[in-house]
Amino acid sequence: MPTVRSNPTQRTEALVSVAGAVLEAVQDEQRLAARVADLAAETLGGLAGVWLSRADTGEARWVTDGYGRMGTELAELLRDHVKEHLAASADGVARPVLASGQEARLAEWMRAGNVGAYSLFPIVAGGRLLGGLAITWPGEWCPLATEDLEYAKTLAGLAGVTMFNARILADSAVAMDELRQHSELIEHMSDAVISCDAEGRVVSWNAGADRVYGYSNAEATGCDLFALLCTEFVASDDVPVSREEVLRLAAEGGWQGESRERRSDGAALVTMASLTGRFDREGRMELILVNRDITAQRREEHEALHDALTGLPNRRMLTLRLYDAYARACRYNRSLAVLFIDLDGFKPINDTYGHAAGDEVLKAVANRVTVAVRGTDTVGRIGGDEFVVVLQETGSRESVIEVTRRILDAVAEPVEIGATSVEVLASIGIAHAIEPKIEDTADELLAAADLAMYEAKRQRIGMAFSEFEEPS
């Protein structure tokens, strides 16, 4: 009958010691393995060792000093032995039954280590073989007593659970640390990072959103984001996009464009917006927005391309618009006209009433000319009292004359400056390309309109056409 090698007190103390070693295992699994081996040796006699499989590669290695000198090959041999015979073992103990090819190597190991008998106890947790507890004795094989067998099985099983929990705890700690770092990164981003529910109500609001919009997290959370910020979406080609369309595109993969919005103090704001929709486990959509304040950038771009006094496109912007319009007219065989406007009687106003009064006249003229043409046309100020209008898809000569007369009449209306009323007239040169040709250029069209303006001024007839008015 097998002799009991351990006593109840030793067994209990050993198991309690292993169960309380979770935090120790988080820091160093090898220390826990050494403790298990020492406890097994102390309570059961003989020599004990623990081998573990690397979580990343599966490589088996001895992690205790007792068998460490025998190397990785023996550890892998015993690992394979456990794997092959564990499933066939009713009590979960790997019996010393050798598979083909293993006997010679194990016999060599046993002779080298003065081993007469050994037992293997699998360290299993979470359905995975983490390693094994090996116990060796000198002399012949002698079955373990039931109490020792159950104790060794429990010790190995408890070691597996402890290591498994330690790995989960370590992974959780790493995940929590990464989550904390991610949250800190989002919080310290200069961009506004906002999440909303499917109805557009704010769920989260980072410090960047606070800085960009001037609302605190407490003020913004729960509000309809787009109503709060008076959001208007604009596509890359400056075309407005509806909220419904943006949300549809966000749900299908994402939308990027510009948002015209308002800060808490009412100041206008332009943001480069990126919206992405994602769905939770219940199928509800959550909207993630990352908005970058580009107000200053857009202001600088506007100032570089627009006249500071009137707000109209300056010469640079007008030239770009004219080139684009001329290219489209040639491509689609559409008519195009350029009106070159010069004011008559403007210099006396400057000399008599001062430059401030002259500025008011220029602003009034700019507004009146803009109102007289379509929104698809371009009105620009190229310097002094000179303005240029680019009319697209003009149609007939009569249509161009009608628009020109509207401009002449609008400019001729008196301008009120304080208690004083002043008047200016306009001389307008017209270059009308009914059938634009690619061999001509937009610059030639503008130059022709300029020459026609001088002819209109010379004859005091209000308007004059250039040679571009008829097709060749």
Beta strands, then each sheet from edge to edge (+ up, - down):
strand 1: 47-53
strand 2: 60-62
strand 3: 117-125
strand 4: 128-137
strand 5: 192-196
strand 6: 202-205
strand 7: 232-234
strand 8: 240-241
strand 9: 255-262
strand 10: 268-279
strand 11: 285-293
strand 12: 336-344
strand 13: 378-383
strand 14: 386-392
strand 15: 415-417
strand 16: 420-422
strand 17: 425-433
strand 18: 463-465
sheet 1: 2+ 1- 4+ 3-
sheet 2: 6+ 5- 11+ 10- 9+ 7- 8+
sheet 3: 13+ 14- 12+ 17- 18-
sheet 4: 15+ 16-
end
